[in-house]
Amino acid sequence: MRIETRRFGTLQLNTDQLFLFPQGLIGMETLRQWALLPDPQNPSVAWLQSASRGDRAIALVSPRAFFDSYRVHVTRRELECLHMKPGAELYIMTTVSGHVGKLTTNLRAPLLLNLDRRLGCQIITNDSQPLQKSLPLQSAGSASDARLAA
């Protein structure tokens, strides 16, 4: 599949890069096919690029890389959309927002990814997680060179 994107230019996406989000994402319920892409400049970041809208890409991080004590309590019902089988690998990511020098992640609405079946969903937890938690940054000299410290 070929797509023109704002952030990455022209992409040739393989099926093994695509995830189906049957309910879409919060605020983007109609966008269901997403590609999970690494950030070429920052290994702490991944991107979720819409396969149908080139202007929609979301920065993601693994929250456990930054917050050791982060835990998500997920109900069986919330996991139904992922069709989890025993032993299947569940990966949790959170969205990143802000600008260089002040980045936050939303710990209350994580994305759950079933890596085996290439399925995803976004949930809103009932935990006392912060909606926006500052991400630790390390600077390589100037604010424009700031990197996530994972």
Buried (B, 14 or more C-beta within 10 A) or exposed (E): EEBEBEBBEEBEBEEEBBBBBEEBBEEBEEBBBBBBBEBEEBEBBBBBBBBEBBEBBBBBBBBBBBBEEBEBEBEEEBBEBBEBEEEBEBEBBBBBEEEEEEBBBBBBBBBBBBEBBBBBBBBEBEEEBEEEBEBEBEEEEEEEEBBBEB
